[in-house]
Amino acid sequence: MRIILAMLLVLSLLPYAARAMSAEEPRGKIAGGPCSYAGYPGTATIVSVKEAPPSSGYSIDRYEVKFTFSPNDKINEPLVKLEGAAFTHTLPGGAYPEKTYLEKNGIKEGAVFDATLKVIRKGTCTPVLFDFPSIR
């Protein structure tokens, strides 16, 4: 009797499972779609370079790099607050850079780099980014 009840329960749930499976998004589709940005050229000035705190979890010395950004033209964007702001320069993935990276790219306090502030226009990516064409 228990086996018959269990089988009836499973059979009664099959139509719901089939409907749930057919409602899934097709594989390969990107949620949110590709992202696009508006770019605002300007300059970035390195205001500090100091060793990352030991609590950052790195096994080798990494450095926290702070910079300010000055646009070439006025920016009227609700997501952008530049006045008095210092931003942190990190590697892709959010890691602090190593000393060799700093030396290779000439990153030191007072250095000035061409940079582009990017503000999202379409998609679900990071809303505000900075691009440094001469830093790789």
GINORSUL-V318460 format. One record per run of one state. SS is the DSSP state (2 for helix, 1 for strand, 0 for the rest). FROM is the first residue (numbers start at 1). LEN is the number of residues. Records with the same first field share a line. If there is no record, write none. Layout:
SS = FROM-LEN / FROM-LEN
This chain:
0 = 1-1 / 23-13 / 52-2 / 57-5 / 72-15 / 90-7 / 106-6 / 123-5 / 132-5
2 = 2-21 / 54-3 / 99-7
1 = 36-16 / 62-10 / 87-3 / 97-2 / 112-11 / 128-4
